[in-house]
Amino acid sequence: MSEHCDHHCESCGENCPSRTEPQSFQAKPHESSNIRNVIAVVSGKGGVGKSLITSLLAVQLNLKGCNTAILDADITGPSIPKTFGIHQRATGSEEGIIPIKTKSGISIMSVNLLLENETDPVVWRGPILAGTVKQFWSDVIWNDVDFMLVDMPPGTGDVPLTVFQSLPVKGIIVVTSPQELVSMIVEKAVKMARMMNIPILGLVENMSWFECPECHTRHYIYGKSSVEDVAAKFNIPQVVRLPVNPEMAKNCDSGKIEDLDDNNLESMADFLMKHLT
């Protein structure tokens, strides 16, 4: 060791015996958990249907025989339990926290499952939010999971950074909508993912059009977007466009997302099953 060593090996050219390797920030899952694929569902802003896409994709993967779970990382705005009609509180023991199962068998953990009242606000600072997400990974007994979808809060703050650093994320799916500045929003998500060496697996444009139930004409309420061009620019392999669907909103509000007859995200589910181990 040099007499002037400051213990910052990453910026040092010396090859001394005490040199240390870069430290990994990844947290270990619960010892009873076996999680093969972690996919983060992200958006540049709120209100684009990120939780809806997370739920629909989880349902599709579950229908195809995959053991599926959702980690609700949107701590201050959790909506996953309501989408699935779950109102009971999670339980636990000295061994860990037990996630709630939906009626079709999807495992879910959300802060709403731990609050005394599901309408109580979560008024926490960033480090506490990030720590809660890590606890959902490390302290929850997920058991055997083929695909875990992480419903992220919008933006690039503390929680997304914690997820990307602490969980073994294999890729992200970006959710957007036509009325946004699509290219800029997607580019921010792409750049953050690339900084973390995480691939972008897909791009979902929600509320792309509305189809008249009588004449079946498509009306592009927010104007036609250039989502395919954006995907080509950033080499995003999967693109899905979802229409405005009143039945979808109705099922989400009533907690019956699993009863919705919708296969718009089937191609995305097939892609994940084919390309991820």
C-alpha positions in Angstrom: 0.0 0.0 0.0 1.3 3.4 -0.9 2.0 5.8 2.0 -0.3 8.3 0.3 -3.2 5.8 -0.1 -6.6 7.3 0.2 -8.4 3.9 -0.2 -10.1 5.0 -3.4 -8.9 2.0 -5.5 -11.1 2.9 -8.5 -9.0 6.0 -9.2 -5.6 4.5 -8.3 -3.0 3.2 -10.7 -1.1 1.2 -8.1 -1.3 -2.6 -8.1 -0.8 -3.2 -4.4 -1.9 -6.3 -2.4 -4.5 -4.3 -0.5 -6.3 -3.2 -3.7 -10.0 -3.9 -3.4 -12.6 -4.8 -6.1 -15.5 -2.5 -6.8 -18.3 -3.2 -4.3 -21.7 -4.4 -5.5 -24.7 -2.6 -4.2 -27.1 -5.5 -4.9 -29.2 -6.6 -1.9 -29.8 -10.3 -1.3 -33.3 -11.5 -1.6 -34.9 -13.5 1.2 -33.3 -16.8 1.7 -36.5 -18.6 0.8 -36.9 -16.6 -2.5 -35.9 -17.8 -5.9 -36.5 -15.0 -8.4 -35.2 -15.6 -11.9 -36.2 -12.4 -13.8 -36.7 -8.9 -12.5 -38.3 -6.4 -15.0 -38.8 -2.7 -14.0 -41.8 -0.9 -15.6 -40.9 2.8 -15.8 -42.3 6.1 -17.0 -41.1 9.7 -17.4 -44.1 11.1 -15.6 -47.2 10.1 -13.7 -50.6 9.4 -15.2 -49.6 7.4 -18.3 -50.9 4.0 -17.0 -47.7 2.5 -15.7 -49.4 0.5 -13.0 -52.1 -0.6 -15.5 -49.4 -1.9 -17.9 -47.6 -3.7 -15.0 -50.9 -5.4 -14.0 -51.8 -6.4 -17.5 -48.4 -7.8 -18.2 -48.4 -9.8 -15.0 -51.8 -11.2 -15.9 -50.5 -12.3 -19.3 -47.4 -13.9 -17.9 -49.5 -15.7 -15.3 -51.9 -17.0 -17.9 -48.9 -18.4 -19.8 -48.0 -20.5 -16.8 -45.3 -18.3 -15.3 -45.0 -17.8 -11.5 -45.5 -14.0 -11.5 -45.1 -11.4 -8.8 -45.4 -7.6 -8.6 -43.3 -5.5 -6.3 -45.1 -2.1 -6.0 -42.2 0.4 -5.7 -44.4 3.4 -6.1 -44.5 3.9 -2.3 -46.2 7.3 -2.2 -48.8 6.4 -4.9 -49.5 2.7 -4.7 -52.3 1.4 -6.9 -51.5 -2.2 -7.6 -53.7 -3.7 -4.7 -56.8 -1.8 -5.8 -56.3 -2.9 -9.4 -56.5 -6.5 -8.2 -59.2 -5.9 -5.6 -57.0 -6.6 -2.7 -57.9 -4.9 0.6 -56.5 -7.2 3.3 -53.3 -6.5 5.1 -50.1 -8.6 4.6 -49.0 -10.8 7.4 -45.6 -12.0 8.6 -43.5 -13.8 11.1 -40.0 -13.9 12.4 -39.0 -15.4 9.1 -40.3 -12.5 6.9 -43.3 -10.9 5.3 -45.7 -13.0 3.3 -47.0 -11.4 0.1 -50.7 -11.4 -0.8 -51.9 -13.6 -3.6 -54.4 -12.5 -6.2 -57.3 -14.8 -7.1 -55.2 -16.1 -10.0 -52.1 -16.6 -7.9 -50.0 -13.5 -8.6 -47.9 -12.5 -5.6 -48.1 -8.8 -4.6 -46.3 -6.6 -2.1 -47.3 -3.0 -1.7 -47.1 -0.4 1.1 -50.9 -0.3 1.0 -50.9 -3.9 2.3 -49.1 -2.7 5.5 -51.0 0.5 6.3 -53.8 0.5 8.9 -56.0 2.3 6.3 -55.3 2.0 2.6 -56.1 5.7 2.1 -53.5 6.9 4.6 -50.9 9.1 2.9 -47.3 8.0 3.0 -45.3 11.2 3.9 -41.7 9.9 4.0 -38.4 11.3 2.8 -36.5 9.8 -0.1 -34.1 7.5 1.9 -37.0 5.9 3.8 -38.8 5.3 0.6 -35.8 3.7 -0.9 -35.2 1.6 2.2 -38.8 0.3 2.1 -38.3 -0.9 -1.5 -35.2 -2.8 -0.4 -37.1 -4.4 2.4 -39.8 -5.5 0.0 -37.0 -7.3 -1.9 -35.0 -8.7 1.1 -37.7 -9.3 3.8 -40.6 -10.7 1.7 -40.8 -14.4 1.3 -41.5 -14.5 -2.5 -40.7 -18.2 -2.9 -40.4 -19.3 -6.5 -40.9 -16.5 -9.1 -40.3 -16.7 -12.8 -41.0 -13.0 -13.5 -41.1 -10.2 -10.9 -42.4 -6.9 -12.3 -41.4 -3.8 -10.4 -44.0 -1.0 -10.7 -41.7 2.1 -10.4 -42.6 5.6 -9.4 -42.2 8.1 -12.2 -39.0 9.9 -12.9 -35.3 9.2 -12.0 -35.2 9.9 -8.3 -34.1 7.9 -5.2 -36.4 4.9 -5.6 -35.6 4.1 -9.3 -31.9 4.5 -8.5 -32.3 2.1 -5.5 -34.1 -0.5 -7.7 -31.5 -0.3 -10.4 -28.6 -0.6 -8.0 -30.1 -3.0 -5.4 -32.1 -5.5 -7.5 -30.8 -7.7 -10.3 -32.9 -5.9 -13.0 -32.6 -7.7 -16.3 -34.4 -4.9 -18.3 -36.9 -2.2 -18.3 -40.2 -1.5 -20.1 -41.0 2.2 -20.7 -44.6 3.4 -20.6 -45.6 6.5 -22.4 -48.6 8.2 -24.1 -49.1 10.1 -27.3 -49.6 13.6 -25.7 -46.2 13.5 -24.1 -42.9 14.7 -25.6 -42.3 11.0 -26.3 -38.8 11.2 -27.6 -37.5 13.3 -24.7 -39.2 11.2 -22.0 -38.0 7.9 -23.5 -34.5 9.2 -23.9 -34.3 10.1 -20.2 -35.3 6.5 -19.3 -32.9 5.0 -21.9 -30.0 7.1 -20.6 -30.6 6.2 -17.0 -30.9 2.5 -17.9 -27.7 2.6 -19.9 -25.9 4.3 -17.1 -26.8 1.2 -15.0 -26.0 -1.2 -17.8 -29.7 -2.3 -18.0 -31.2 -3.1 -21.4 -34.5 -1.6 -22.6 -36.8 -4.5 -23.5 -39.9 -2.7 -24.7 -41.9 0.5 -25.2 -45.6 0.6 -24.5 -47.7 3.6 -25.7 -50.9 3.8 -23.7 -54.1 5.6 -24.9 -52.9 5.6 -28.5 -56.4 5.8 -30.0 -60.1 5.4 -29.4 -62.2 3.0 -31.5 -65.8 4.0 -32.1 -67.9 1.1 -30.9 -70.4 1.6 -33.7 -68.4 2.3 -36.9 -65.0 0.9 -35.5 -63.1 3.9 -36.8 -60.0 4.7 -34.9 -59.8 8.3 -33.6 -56.4 9.6 -32.5 -57.6 11.9 -29.8 -54.1 13.1 -28.9 -52.7 13.0 -32.4 -50.7 10.2 -34.0 -47.4 9.7 -32.3 -44.0 8.7 -33.6 -43.5 5.9 -31.1 -42.2 3.4 -33.7 -39.6 6.0 -34.8 -38.5 6.5 -31.2 -38.1 2.8 -30.7 -36.0 2.5 -33.8 -33.8 5.3 -32.7 -33.0 3.6 -29.5 -33.0 0.0 -30.7 -36.0 -1.0 -28.5 -37.0 -4.4 -29.7 -40.7 -4.5 -28.7 -43.3 -1.8 -29.2 -47.0 -2.2 -28.2 -49.7 0.4 -28.6 -52.8 0.2 -26.4 -56.1 2.0 -27.2 -58.4 3.9 -24.9 -60.6 1.2 -23.4 -63.4 2.2 -21.0 -63.8 -1.5 -20.0 -60.2 -1.5 -18.9 -60.7 1.5 -16.7 -63.9 0.0 -15.3 -62.2 -3.3 -14.4 -59.2 -1.5 -12.8 -61.5 0.7 -10.6 -63.5 -2.4 -9.5 -60.4 -4.5 -8.8 -61.2 -7.0 -11.6 -58.2 -6.6 -13.8 -57.8 -10.4 -14.0 -61.3 -10.7 -15.5 -60.5 -8.3 -18.4 -60.5 -10.0 -21.8 -57.5 -8.2 -23.3 -54.5 -9.6 -25.0 -52.7 -6.5 -26.2 -49.6 -7.3 -24.2 -49.4 -11.0 -25.2 -46.6 -10.2 -27.7 -44.6 -8.5 -24.9 -45.1 -11.5 -22.6 -44.0 -13.9 -25.3 -40.9 -11.8 -26.0 -39.9 -11.8 -22.3 -40.5 -15.6 -22.0 -38.4 -16.2 -25.2 -35.5 -13.9 -24.5 -35.1 -14.2 -20.7 -34.1 -17.3 -18.8 
